[in-house]
Amino acid sequence: MPITHTTFDGYPVVILENEQLTAHLLPAFGNNLIKLWDKHNNRDVLRTPDKAEELQSGPGQFGTPLMMPPNRLRYGAFTYNGQAYQFDTAPNGKHHSHGFLRTLPWQVTGTKEEHGTLTVTSELSFSDFPDVLRQYPHPLHFIVTYELKGNSLVQHTTVENRGSSPAPFGYGLHTWFLLDGKPEEWSLRMPCESLWELDEEKFPTGTLLPLGNWEAFNHEQGLQLQNVNLDDPFQIGSQPVVAELQRGSYRIRYSCSEQFKQWVIFTKGKANQFICLEPYTWVTDSPNLQRLPSDVTGFQAIAPGDEQKLTVTLELENL
């Protein structure tokens, strides 16, 4: 089937469609994949907005928002490599939340249909946004390609540092999966080793805790989601980065490249209509945890002229 184009409240949308899936990409709002329709099971996979104003008021609440840096920074401030950074804080709060990517307009630079694979590539340069450089003076360039083939959708991300100094870099997604109002029918399996201890403002203290009741994530049957209430960061450790949402013989497999060792699981109260799976390359507020080893927090920087490549894959399976 061809790649087609439509609009969402007047904004251009690129549609990738094959015999199994239909994916809707909205470049103008953070290059957000706002809709994924599963033809075989006749259901929406993602929490999809009805109107553009929902994305304007809650850009992190629908689809697959891209986050750089992911989650929050305490007071929006940190120091790295002798340089002090001050990010804008929320109007109704004192911390910085979820970075820049989720609200910026991206440019589609190519589409392709080849050997049963449909792709769309979008790009964004921080150098085009003075307000971003005011807070984060590194001209990063992002190239994101979505690739649809069969029952899988793959996101390939390349981030280039086109500046002259090392750029502290954390990246993540805020992917909203629907539970159809039946959390008792769903389970989540995710290999993890520990839970980050949080302070009263829900920032990591730097201490890793045993999983306790969340050890069920590691069990073959996973954690049953009825009455689960989570907004917590987990560390994957040395294991493969794969999360699996399952309802009976229907499984959503969400896997990431090895950089994504920190995951926040968010149910927005008791799990009901949806669950947000948030794979991150660094843990919340990682730049302010530099006293800990980088292989623990995920903190890193991209050297001048260097690049970071990341991959996220979503597969739908009927077992």
Stockholm file with secondary structure:
# STOCKHOLM 1.0

chainA/1-319         MPITHTTFDGYPVVILENEQLTAHLLPAFGNNLIKLWDKHNNRDVLRTPDKAEELQSGPGQFGTPLMMPPNRLRYGAFTYNGQAYQFDTAPNGKHHSHGFLRTLPWQVTGTKEEHGTLTVTSELSFSDFPDVLRQYPHPLHFIVTYELKGNSLVQHTTVENRGSSPAPFGYGLHTWFLLDGKPEEWSLRMPCESLWELDEEKFPTGTLLPLGNWEAFNHEQGLQLQNVNLDDPFQIGSQPVVAELQRGSYRIRYSCSEQFKQWVIFTKGKANQFICLEPYTWVTDSPNLQRLPSDVTGFQAIAPGDEQKLTVTLELENL
#=GR chainA/1-319 SS CCCEEEEETTEEEEEEECSSEEEEEETTTTTEEEEEEETTTTEECBCCCSSHHHHHHCTTSSSCCEEBSCSEEGGGEEEETTEEEECCCCTTSSSEESBSGGGSCCEEEEEEEETTEEEEEEEEEGGGCHHHHHHSCCCEEEEEEEEEETTEEEEEEEEEECSSSCEECCCEECEEEECTTCGGGCEEECCCCEEEEECTTSCEEEEEECCGGGGGGGSTTCEECTTCEEEEEEECTTSCCEEEEEETTEEEEEEECTTCCEEEEEEEEESSSEEEEEEESSCTTGGGGTTSCHHHHCCCEECTTCEEEEEEEEEEEEC
#=GC SS_cons         CCCEEEEETTEEEEEEECSSEEEEEETTTTTEEEEEEETTTTEECBCCCSSHHHHHHCTTSSSCCEEBSCSEEGGGEEEETTEEEECCCCTTSSSEESBSGGGSCCEEEEEEEETTEEEEEEEEEGGGCHHHHHHSCCCEEEEEEEEEETTEEEEEEEEEECSSSCEECCCEECEEEECTTCGGGCEEECCCCEEEEECTTSCEEEEEECCGGGGGGGSTTCEECTTCEEEEEEECTTSCCEEEEEETTEEEEEEECTTCCEEEEEEEEESSSEEEEEEESSCTTGGGGTTSCHHHHCCCEECTTCEEEEEEEEEEEEC
//
